[in-house]
Amino acid sequence: MASSHVKKGDEVVVIAGTERGKRGKIISVVKGRERLIVEGIKMIKKHVKKNQQHPQGAIIEREGTIHTSNVMLASKFEARASKRGVSADASQG
């Protein structure tokens, strides 16, 4: 399998999908499936059984995975936006 264009700890911008325009830091990489877990992106609710941390059980909100093709390094994204003469914040309108 080819290496990915991003790695754990990189700051990325989501360029496609429902979370388009958001940015975050990569928490982990799922290599076999070419997916990433990005801080604050694709939040899902996970139902947890009763355990010592949650005696009543709980609904925990955590990050889901996003495909590597749907993200771009923040530095490259900003360089592309400045080349086009648009501010990085307004380009994903």
N, CA, C and O atoms as a GROMACS GRO file, in nm:
protein
  372
    1MET      N    1   0.084  -0.118   0.000
    1MET     CA    2   0.000   0.000   0.000
    1MET      C    3   0.088   0.125   0.000
    1MET      O    4   0.190   0.128   0.070
    2ALA      N    5   0.052   0.224  -0.076
    2ALA     CA    6   0.128   0.349  -0.085
    2ALA      C    7   0.113   0.430   0.044
    2ALA      O    8   0.013   0.418   0.115
    3SER      N    9   0.214   0.511   0.073
    3SER     CA   10   0.207   0.593   0.194
    3SER      C   11   0.107   0.708   0.174
    3SER      O   12   0.079   0.750   0.062
    4SER      N   13   0.054   0.755   0.284
    4SER     CA   14  -0.048   0.860   0.280
    4SER      C   15   0.017   0.998   0.274
    4SER      O   16   0.134   1.012   0.310
    5HIS      N   17  -0.057   1.099   0.230
    5HIS     CA   18  -0.005   1.235   0.223
    5HIS      C   19  -0.014   1.307   0.356
    5HIS      O   20   0.033   1.421   0.369
    6VAL      N   21  -0.075   1.243   0.457
    6VAL     CA   22  -0.087   1.301   0.590
    6VAL      C   23  -0.043   1.200   0.695
    6VAL      O   24  -0.041   1.079   0.668
    7LYS      N   25  -0.009   1.248   0.812
    7LYS     CA   26   0.028   1.158   0.922
    7LYS      C   27  -0.027   1.210   1.054
    7LYS      O   28  -0.078   1.322   1.060
    8LYS      N   29  -0.016   1.130   1.158
    8LYS     CA   30  -0.067   1.166   1.289
    8LYS      C   31  -0.003   1.297   1.336
    8LYS      O   32   0.119   1.315   1.326
    9GLY      N   33  -0.086   1.387   1.387
    9GLY     CA   34  -0.036   1.514   1.437
    9GLY      C   35  -0.044   1.629   1.338
    9GLY      O   36  -0.032   1.745   1.377
   10ASP      N   37  -0.064   1.600   1.209
   10ASP     CA   38  -0.076   1.705   1.107
   10ASP      C   39  -0.208   1.781   1.124
   10ASP      O   40  -0.308   1.724   1.168
   11GLU      N   41  -0.208   1.909   1.089
   11GLU     CA   42  -0.332   1.985   1.085
   11GLU      C   43  -0.386   1.977   0.943
   11GLU      O   44  -0.314   2.004   0.847
   12VAL      N   45  -0.514   1.941   0.931
   12VAL     CA   46  -0.574   1.923   0.799
   12VAL      C   47  -0.703   2.004   0.787
   12VAL      O   48  -0.762   2.045   0.887
   13VAL      N   49  -0.745   2.025   0.662
   13VAL     CA   50  -0.871   2.090   0.630
   13VAL      C   51  -0.954   1.990   0.552
   13VAL      O   52  -0.903   1.926   0.460
   14VAL      N   53  -1.082   1.975   0.587
   14VAL     CA   54  -1.171   1.885   0.515
   14VAL      C   55  -1.214   1.955   0.387
   14VAL      O   56  -1.265   2.067   0.391
   15ILE      N   57  -1.193   1.889   0.271
   15ILE     CA   58  -1.223   1.952   0.142
   15ILE      C   59  -1.346   1.893   0.075
   15ILE      O   60  -1.389   1.943  -0.029
   16ALA      N   61  -1.404   1.788   0.132
   16ALA     CA   62  -1.523   1.727   0.072
   16ALA      C   63  -1.610   1.664   0.180
   16ALA      O   64  -1.560   1.623   0.285
   17GLY      N   65  -1.739   1.658   0.153
   17GLY     CA   66  -1.832   1.593   0.245
   17GLY      C   67  -1.907   1.692   0.331
   17GLY      O   68  -1.899   1.813   0.310
   18THR      N   69  -1.980   1.640   0.428
   18THR     CA   70  -2.065   1.724   0.513
   18THR      C   71  -1.985   1.815   0.605
   18THR      O   72  -2.037   1.918   0.649
   19GLU      N   73  -1.863   1.781   0.634
   19GLU     CA   74  -1.779   1.858   0.726
   19GLU      C   75  -1.686   1.954   0.650
   19GLU      O   76  -1.588   2.002   0.706
   20ARG      N   77  -1.716   1.982   0.524
   20ARG     CA   78  -1.630   2.062   0.438
   20ARG      C   79  -1.597   2.198   0.498
   20ARG      O   80  -1.685   2.268   0.548
   21GLY      N   81  -1.469   2.236   0.492
   21GLY     CA   82  -1.424   2.365   0.542
   21GLY      C   83  -1.374   2.362   0.685
   21GLY      O   84  -1.307   2.456   0.729
   22LYS      N   85  -1.404   2.257   0.760
   22LYS     CA   86  -1.358   2.248   0.898
   22LYS      C   87  -1.212   2.202   0.900
   22LYS      O   88  -1.165   2.136   0.808
   23ARG      N   89  -1.143   2.239   1.007
   23ARG     CA   90  -1.004   2.198   1.021
   23ARG      C   91  -0.980   2.138   1.158
   23ARG      O   92  -1.050   2.171   1.254
   24GLY      N   93  -0.882   2.050   1.167
   24GLY     CA   94  -0.849   1.986   1.293
   24GLY      C   95  -0.718   1.911   1.283
   24GLY      O   96  -0.657   1.903   1.177
   25LYS      N   97  -0.676   1.856   1.395
   25LYS     CA   98  -0.550   1.783   1.405
   25LYS      C   99  -0.580   1.633   1.396
   25LYS      O  100  -0.679   1.587   1.451
   26ILE      N  101  -0.495   1.558   1.327
   26ILE     CA  102  -0.517   1.414   1.312
   26ILE      C  103  -0.481   1.344   1.443
   26ILE      O  104  -0.370   1.358   1.494
   27ILE      N  105  -0.578   1.269   1.497
   27ILE     CA  106  -0.558   1.195   1.621
   27ILE      C  107  -0.495   1.059   1.591
   27ILE      O  108  -0.401   1.016   1.658
   28SER      N  109  -0.549   0.991   1.488
   28SER     CA  110  -0.493   0.861   1.451
   28SER      C  111  -0.522   0.829   1.305
   28SER      O  112  -0.610   0.889   1.243
   29VAL      N  113  -0.446   0.733   1.252
   29VAL     CA  114  -0.460   0.690   1.113
   29VAL      C  115  -0.494   0.542   1.113
   29VAL      O  116  -0.427   0.463   1.179
   30VAL      N  117  -0.600   0.504   1.038
   30VAL     CA  118  -0.637   0.364   1.020
   30VAL      C  119  -0.583   0.323   0.884
   30VAL      O  120  -0.649   0.342   0.782
   31LYS      N  121  -0.461   0.266   0.880
   31LYS     CA  122  -0.391   0.243   0.755
   31LYS      C  123  -0.462   0.146   0.661
   31LYS      O  124  -0.472   0.174   0.541
   32GLY      N  125  -0.509   0.036   0.711
   32GLY     CA  126  -0.569  -0.066   0.626
   32GLY      C  127  -0.689  -0.018   0.548
   32GLY      O  128  -0.715  -0.068   0.438
   33ARG      N  129  -0.762   0.079   0.601
   33ARG     CA  130  -0.885   0.128   0.537
   33ARG      C  131  -0.870   0.268   0.481
   33ARG      O  132  -0.967   0.325   0.431
   34GLU      N  133  -0.748   0.326   0.487
   34GLU     CA  134  -0.720   0.461   0.438
   34GLU      C  135  -0.814   0.564   0.499
   34GLU      O  136  -0.872   0.647   0.428
   35ARG      N  137  -0.830   0.559   0.632
   35ARG     CA  138  -0.919   0.651   0.700
   35ARG      C  139  -0.844   0.719   0.815
   35ARG      O  140  -0.744   0.668   0.865
   36LEU      N  141  -0.895   0.835   0.856
   36LEU     CA  142  -0.834   0.914   0.962
   36LEU      C  143  -0.937   0.948   1.068
   36LEU      O  144  -1.057   0.952   1.041
   37ILE      N  145  -0.888   0.970   1.189
   37ILE     CA  146  -0.971   1.027   1.294
   37ILE      C  147  -0.916   1.166   1.321
   37ILE      O  148  -0.802   1.181   1.364
   38VAL      N  149  -0.999   1.268   1.294
   38VAL     CA  150  -0.957   1.408   1.306
   38VAL      C  151  -1.033   1.472   1.421
   38VAL      O  152  -1.154   1.454   1.436
   39GLU      N  153  -0.960   1.547   1.502
   39GLU     CA  154  -1.014   1.614   1.620
   39GLU      C  155  -1.132   1.705   1.586
   39GLU      O  156  -1.118   1.800   1.509
   40GLY      N  157  -1.250   1.674   1.643
   40GLY     CA  158  -1.368   1.759   1.625
   40GLY      C  159  -1.444   1.740   1.495
   40GLY      O  160  -1.539   1.814   1.468
   41ILE      N  161  -1.405   1.644   1.412
   41ILE     CA  162  -1.467   1.622   1.282
   41ILE      C  163  -1.547   1.491   1.284
   41ILE      O  164  -1.504   1.392   1.343
   42LYS      N  165  -1.664   1.492   1.221
   42LYS     CA  166  -1.749   1.372   1.205
   42LYS      C  167  -1.786   1.311   1.341
   42LYS      O  168  -1.768   1.192   1.365
   43MET      N  169  -1.840   1.397   1.429
   43MET     CA  170  -1.875   1.351   1.563
   43MET      C  171  -1.991   1.250   1.557
   43MET      O  172  -2.090   1.272   1.489
   44ILE      N  173  -1.975   1.140   1.631
   44ILE     CA  174  -2.077   1.036   1.638
   44ILE      C  175  -2.113   1.010   1.783
   44ILE      O  176  -2.036   1.041   1.874
   45LYS      N  177  -2.231   0.954   1.805
   45LYS     CA  178  -2.272   0.918   1.940
   45LYS      C  179  -2.256   0.767   1.956
   45LYS      O  180  -2.303   0.690   1.873
   46LYS      N  181  -2.188   0.726   2.064
   46LYS     CA  182  -2.163   0.585   2.090
   46LYS      C  183  -2.232   0.548   2.221
   46LYS      O  184  -2.208   0.610   2.325
   47HIS      N  185  -2.316   0.448   2.215
   47HIS     CA  186  -2.385   0.401   2.335
   47HIS      C  187  -2.293   0.304   2.408
   47HIS      O  188  -2.239   0.211   2.349
   48VAL      N  189  -2.276   0.328   2.540
   48VAL     CA  190  -2.183   0.250   2.621
   48VAL      C  191  -2.261   0.174   2.728
   48VAL      O  192  -2.349   0.230   2.794
   49LYS      N  193  -2.228   0.046   2.744
   49LYS     CA  194  -2.291  -0.034   2.848
   49LYS      C  195  -2.249   0.013   2.986
   49LYS      O  196  -2.156   0.092   3.000
   50LYS      N  197  -2.317  -0.036   3.087
   50LYS     CA  198  -2.278  -0.005   3.225
   50LYS      C  199  -2.137  -0.056   3.250
   50LYS      O  200  -2.103  -0.168   3.213
   51ASN      N  201  -2.056   0.028   3.314
   51ASN     CA  202  -1.922  -0.014   3.357
   51ASN      C  203  -1.882   0.073   3.475
   51ASN      O  204  -1.963   0.152   3.523
   52GLN      N  205  -1.757   0.060   3.523
   52GLN     CA  206  -1.716   0.136   3.641
   52GLN      C  207  -1.713   0.286   3.616
   52GLN      O  208  -1.748   0.365   3.704
   53GLN      N  209  -1.672   0.327   3.496
   53GLN     CA  210  -1.669   0.471   3.466
   53GLN      C  211  -1.810   0.528   3.451
   53GLN      O  212  -1.835   0.643   3.487
   54HIS      N  213  -1.903   0.447   3.397
   54HIS     CA  214  -2.041   0.491   3.372
   54HIS      C  215  -2.137   0.389   3.433
   54HIS      O  216  -2.185   0.300   3.363
   55PRO      N  217  -2.165   0.402   3.564
   55PRO     CA  218  -2.250   0.302   3.630
   55PRO      C  219  -2.391   0.290   3.573
   55PRO      O  220  -2.453   0.184   3.582
   56GLN      N  221  -2.443   0.399   3.513
   56GLN     CA  222  -2.577   0.394   3.453
   56GLN      C  223  -2.573   0.364   3.304
   56GLN      O  224  -2.678   0.352   3.242
   57GLY      N  225  -2.454   0.351   3.246
   57GLY     CA  226  -2.443   0.345   3.102
   57GLY      C  227  -2.442   0.489   3.052
   57GLY      O  228  -2.474   0.580   3.129
   58ALA      N  229  -2.408   0.511   2.926
   58ALA     CA  230  -2.400   0.649   2.879
   58ALA      C  231  -2.403   0.655   2.728
   58ALA      O  232  -2.389   0.554   2.659
   59ILE      N  233  -2.423   0.776   2.677
   59ILE     CA  234  -2.410   0.804   2.535
   59ILE      C  235  -2.292   0.899   2.523
   59ILE      O  236  -2.299   1.014   2.566
   60ILE      N  237  -2.183   0.851   2.464
   60ILE     CA  238  -2.060   0.928   2.453
   60ILE      C  239  -2.048   0.982   2.312
   60ILE      O  240  -2.075   0.912   2.215
   61GLU      N  241  -2.006   1.108   2.301
   61GLU     CA  242  -1.984   1.167   2.170
   61GLU      C  243  -1.835   1.163   2.140
   61GLU      O  244  -1.754   1.210   2.219
   62ARG      N  245  -1.799   1.106   2.024
   62ARG     CA  246  -1.658   1.096   1.987
   62ARG      C  247  -1.642   1.113   1.837
   62ARG      O  248  -1.740   1.118   1.763
   63GLU      N  249  -1.517   1.121   1.792
   63GLU     CA  250  -1.489   1.141   1.651
   63GLU      C  251  -1.505   1.011   1.573
   63GLU      O  252  -1.466   0.904   1.620
   64GLY      N  253  -1.562   1.021   1.453
   64GLY     CA  254  -1.569   0.910   1.361
   64GLY      C  255  -1.454   0.919   1.261
   64GLY      O  256  -1.370   1.008   1.271
   65THR      N  257  -1.451   0.828   1.165
   65THR     CA  258  -1.343   0.829   1.066
   65THR      C  259  -1.384   0.904   0.941
   65THR      O  260  -1.502   0.917   0.909
   66ILE      N  261  -1.284   0.953   0.870
   66ILE     CA  262  -1.304   1.022   0.743
   66ILE      C  263  -1.197   0.971   0.647
   66ILE      O  264  -1.085   0.944   0.689
   67HIS      N  265  -1.231   0.958   0.520
   67HIS     CA  266  -1.138   0.904   0.421
   67HIS      C  267  -1.025   1.003   0.394
   67HIS      O  268  -1.046   1.124   0.396
   68THR      N  269  -0.905   0.951   0.369
   68THR     CA  270  -0.788   1.037   0.348
   68THR      C  271  -0.802   1.127   0.226
   68THR      O  272  -0.743   1.235   0.222
   69SER      N  273  -0.879   1.085   0.127
   69SER     CA  274  -0.895   1.166   0.006
   69SER      C  275  -0.979   1.291   0.031
   69SER      O  276  -0.981   1.381  -0.053
   70ASN      N  277  -1.049   1.296   0.144
   70ASN     CA  278  -1.135   1.410   0.174
   70ASN      C  279  -1.067   1.517   0.258
   70ASN      O  280  -1.132   1.612   0.302
   71VAL      N  281  -0.936   1.503   0.282
   71VAL     CA  282  -0.864   1.604   0.359
   71VAL      C  283  -0.741   1.652   0.285
   71VAL      O  284  -0.688   1.584   0.197
   72MET      N  285  -0.696   1.774   0.322
   72MET     CA  286  -0.576   1.832   0.263
   72MET      C  287  -0.497   1.897   0.377
   72MET      O  288  -0.557   1.952   0.470
   73LEU      N  289  -0.365   1.892   0.370
   73LEU     CA  290  -0.284   1.959   0.469
   73LEU      C  291  -0.322   2.106   0.476
   73LEU      O  292  -0.342   2.169   0.372
   74ALA      N  293  -0.331   2.161   0.595
   74ALA     CA  294  -0.372   2.300   0.612
   74ALA      C  295  -0.275   2.395   0.543
   74ALA      O  296  -0.318   2.497   0.487
   75SER      N  297  -0.147   2.364   0.546
   75SER     CA  298  -0.046   2.451   0.483
   75SER      C  299  -0.066   2.456   0.331
   75SER      O  300  -0.056   2.563   0.271
   76LYS      N  301  -0.094   2.342   0.271
   76LYS     CA  302  -0.119   2.338   0.126
   76LYS      C  303  -0.248   2.408   0.091
   76LYS      O  304  -0.258   2.475  -0.012
   77PHE      N  305  -0.349   2.394   0.176
   77PHE     CA  306  -0.478   2.458   0.153
   77PHE      C  307  -0.463   2.609   0.155
   77PHE      O  308  -0.518   2.678   0.069
   78GLU      N  309  -0.390   2.661   0.252
   78GLU     CA  310  -0.369   2.805   0.263
   78GLU      C  311  -0.287   2.859   0.147
   78GLU      O  312  -0.313   2.968   0.097
   79ALA      N  313  -0.187   2.782   0.103
   79ALA     CA  314  -0.105   2.823  -0.012
   79ALA      C  315  -0.190   2.830  -0.138
   79ALA      O  316  -0.176   2.923  -0.218
   80ARG      N  317  -0.278   2.734  -0.155
   80ARG     CA  318  -0.367   2.732  -0.272
   80ARG      C  319  -0.464   2.850  -0.268
   80ARG      O  320  -0.490   2.913  -0.370
   81ALA      N  321  -0.517   2.880  -0.148
   81ALA     CA  322  -0.612   2.991  -0.134
   81ALA      C  323  -0.544   3.125  -0.161
   81ALA      O  324  -0.602   3.212  -0.225
   82SER      N  325  -0.422   3.142  -0.112
   82SER     CA  326  -0.352   3.269  -0.134
   82SER      C  327  -0.313   3.285  -0.280
   82SER      O  328  -0.308   3.397  -0.331
   83LYS      N  329  -0.285   3.176  -0.347
   83LYS     CA  330  -0.250   3.180  -0.489
   83LYS      C  331  -0.370   3.229  -0.572
   83LYS      O  332  -0.353   3.301  -0.670
   84ARG      N  333  -0.489   3.189  -0.530
   84ARG     CA  334  -0.611   3.230  -0.600
   84ARG      C  335  -0.656   3.369  -0.559
   84ARG      O  336  -0.747   3.425  -0.620
   85GLY      N  337  -0.594   3.425  -0.455
   85GLY     CA  338  -0.629   3.559  -0.411
   85GLY      C  339  -0.752   3.565  -0.324
   85GLY      O  340  -0.820   3.667  -0.318
   86VAL      N  341  -0.782   3.455  -0.255
   86VAL     CA  342  -0.899   3.446  -0.168
   86VAL      C  343  -0.849   3.416  -0.029
   86VAL      O  344  -0.751   3.343  -0.013
   87SER      N  345  -0.915   3.470   0.074
   87SER     CA  346  -0.875   3.436   0.210
   87SER      C  347  -0.912   3.290   0.237
   87SER      O  348  -1.010   3.239   0.184
   88ALA      N  349  -0.833   3.223   0.318
   88ALA     CA  350  -0.854   3.081   0.345
   88ALA      C  351  -0.988   3.054   0.411
   88ALA      O  352  -1.047   2.947   0.390
   89ASP      N  353  -1.038   3.148   0.491
   89ASP     CA  354  -1.165   3.128   0.563
   89ASP      C  355  -1.284   3.140   0.468
   89ASP      O  356  -1.380   3.063   0.480
   90ALA      N  357  -1.280   3.234   0.374
   90ALA     CA  358  -1.394   3.260   0.287
   90ALA      C  359  -1.402   3.168   0.165
   90ALA      O  360  -1.504   3.165   0.096
   91SER      N  361  -1.295   3.093   0.138
   91SER     CA  362  -1.291   3.012   0.015
   91SER      C  363  -1.388   2.895   0.019
   91SER      O  364  -1.432   2.849  -0.086
   92GLN      N  365  -1.421   2.844   0.140
   92GLN     CA  366  -1.510   2.728   0.149
   92GLN      C  367  -1.649   2.772   0.194
   92GLN      O  368  -1.701   2.723   0.294
   93GLY      N  369  -1.708   2.863   0.122
   93GLY     CA  370  -1.830   2.930   0.154
   93GLY      C  371  -1.953   2.860   0.168
   93GLY      O  372  -2.056   2.921   0.196
   0.00000   0.00000   0.00000
